[in-house]
Amino acid sequence: MQAFVARHKTEWDELEALVRVARRSPARLSSADRRRLDALYRRTAACMARIDSRGDDPALTAYLHGLVAAAHSVVYRPRRRSLWAGAGTFLADGFARCVARHWRFHVLSALLFLAGLGIGFGASRSDPVVAHALWADGDPRQPGATDEQLAAVLRHGRDDGAEEKFGFASMLFQHNLKVGLLAMVGGALAGIPPVFLMLFNGLHLGSFVAIHDRPGLRAETWAWLLPHGITEILAVILCGGVGLLIGAAFVNPGRVSRWTALARAGREAAATCIGIALLLVAAAVLESYLRQSHLTTNQRLAFAAASALFWAVFFGRGALLERSAGAARRAGITD
């Protein structure tokens, strides 16, 4: 045994030194050092197995077990990524995949929003009293307003300075965030508040479209609404989907406790909320700067089309990635 230890003690000391360096500062290990550490780890593991089979030296056995365990933690340690790299991965893949995992709730939220939009539009077109009830009293855009009055509001703010537009963007973000938080937090109340919030927001937009649905204003109205509206409405719908996800965990926790189901839904909701917050920031900036710009109607509609295409590709790619990851997990392959 003494001859065996003497033959391998130098390698064990070298492995111990490499493990210390790796734990203190992994970047200090060169490629050759990493290959050497891996080779020494495997040789020492073989030595440990041989010592274990003899079992006549407890101190040596304990030493080798500790050394091999320490080397194993270094060799198979997951690669560390910087905070920025992790954030970039989340924005590129994680957010869209999180939405894809719970697509049914987001689709239901979208259907509620569209149902409200259709009801609001139809009711406001058929009865001006309904339009007045759905629209704010102090807003000059009312069912009885002239085309000139409506057009003046659509074109308002184009000559504002940078400070006014920044302040407007901040106000818009706060307002949209408040609506989103109400939809998400309200999900804990059995998912009922998100249902009404999605319907109400759809009713409000439907009434707005009905008021502006005039031959000379249609194109300009959609050019005013869609460049920021696509991103903003998407964020609102996702907020509703998150609220419905939390509501479903509360109403039907399945085979786990309600607290466990809410905790799981909360983790998914938190990840989705990070992406939603960025959407709301983008929507506020677009609404303040792009909407109140001197771009032509065609330029605005082109931007809106590009925006819709971008989000379709973004979330479509996320759905494909999540589907592939799910297939890999079912096949027993790590994601």
Residue pairs with C-beta under 8 A, 6 or more apart in sequence:
1 54
1 56
1 57
4 47
4 50
5 60
8 43
8 44
8 47
11 40
11 43
11 44
12 44
12 47
12 64
12 67
14 36
14 40
15 37
15 40
15 41
15 44
15 67
15 71
16 67
16 70
18 29
18 33
18 36
18 37
18 40
18 71
18 74
19 37
19 67
19 70
19 71
19 74
21 28
21 29
21 33
22 29
22 37
22 74
23 70
23 74
26 74
26 80
29 37
37 71
37 74
37 75
38 75
40 71
41 68
41 71
41 72
41 75
44 64
44 67
44 68
44 71
45 68
47 64
48 61
48 64
48 65
48 68
51 57
51 60
51 61
51 64
52 61
55 61
81 89
90 271
90 274
90 275
91 275
91 278
93 318
93 321
94 271
95 271
95 272
95 274
95 275
95 318
96 275
96 314
96 315
96 317
96 318
96 319
96 321
96 322
97 318
97 319
97 321
97 322
97 325
98 268
98 271
98 272
98 275
98 318
99 106
99 238
99 241
99 272
99 275
99 315
99 318
100 315
100 318
100 319
100 321
100 322
100 323
101 268
101 322
102 241
102 245
102 268
102 272
103 319
105 241
105 242
105 244
105 245
105 248
106 237
106 238
106 240
106 241
107 241
108 241
108 244
109 194
109 198
109 237
109 238
109 239
109 240
109 241
109 243
109 244
110 237
110 241
112 195
112 198
112 199
112 202
112 240
113 198
113 199
113 201
113 202
113 233
113 236
113 237
113 240
114 202
115 199
115 202
116 198
116 199
116 200
116 201
116 202
116 203
116 204
116 205
116 206
117 202
117 203
117 205
117 206
117 209
118 202
118 206
119 199
119 202
119 203
119 206
120 134
120 202
120 203
120 204
120 205
120 206
120 207
120 209
120 210
121 206
121 207
121 209
121 210
121 213
122 206
122 210
123 130
123 131
123 134
123 206
123 207
124 130
124 131
124 134
124 143
124 206
124 207
124 210
124 211
125 210
125 213
128 143
128 144
130 207
131 142
131 143
131 207
131 210
131 211
132 142
132 143
134 203
134 204
134 206
134 207
135 141
135 142
135 143
135 204
135 207
135 208
135 211
140 149
140 152
140 153
141 149
141 150
141 153
141 208
141 211
141 212
142 211
143 210
143 211
145 211
147 214
147 216
147 217
150 211
150 212
150 214
150 217
151 217
151 220
154 212
154 217
154 220
154 221
154 224
156 292
157 164
157 165
157 168
157 291
157 292
158 292
158 293
158 294
160 168
160 292
165 288
165 289
165 292
166 288
168 287
168 288
168 292
169 284
169 285
169 287
169 288
169 289
170 284
172 283
172 284
172 287
172 288
173 280
173 281
173 284
176 232
176 235
176 236
176 280
176 283
176 284
177 277
177 280
179 197
179 201
179 236
179 239
180 235
180 236
180 239
180 276
180 280
181 239
182 193
182 197
183 193
183 194
183 197
183 198
183 236
183 239
183 240
183 242
183 243
184 194
184 239
184 242
184 243
184 246
184 269
184 273
185 243
186 192
186 193
186 194
186 197
186 243
187 193
187 194
187 242
187 243
187 244
187 245
187 246
187 247
187 250
187 269
188 246
188 247
188 250
188 262
189 247
189 250
190 247
190 250
190 251
191 243
191 244
191 246
191 247
191 248
191 250
191 251
192 247
193 243
194 239
194 240
194 243
194 244
194 247
195 244
197 240
197 243
198 236
198 237
198 240
201 236
205 233
208 225
209 221
209 225
212 218
212 221
213 221
219 297
219 301
220 297
222 301
222 304
223 297
223 298
223 300
223 301
223 304
224 291
224 300
226 300
226 301
226 304
226 307
226 308
227 286
227 290
227 291
227 300
227 303
227 304
227 307
228 283
228 284
228 286
228 287
228 290
228 291
229 283
229 304
230 304
230 307
230 308
230 311
231 279
231 282
231 283
231 286
231 307
231 311
232 279
232 280
232 283
232 287
234 279
234 311
235 276
235 279
235 280
235 283
238 272
238 275
238 276
238 279
239 276
241 272
242 269
242 272
242 273
242 276
245 265
245 268
245 269
246 262
246 265
246 266
246 269
248 265
249 258
249 261
249 262
249 264
249 265
250 258
250 261
250 262
253 260
253 261
253 262
254 261
256 264
290 300
290 303
295 303
325 335
328 334
328 335
329 335
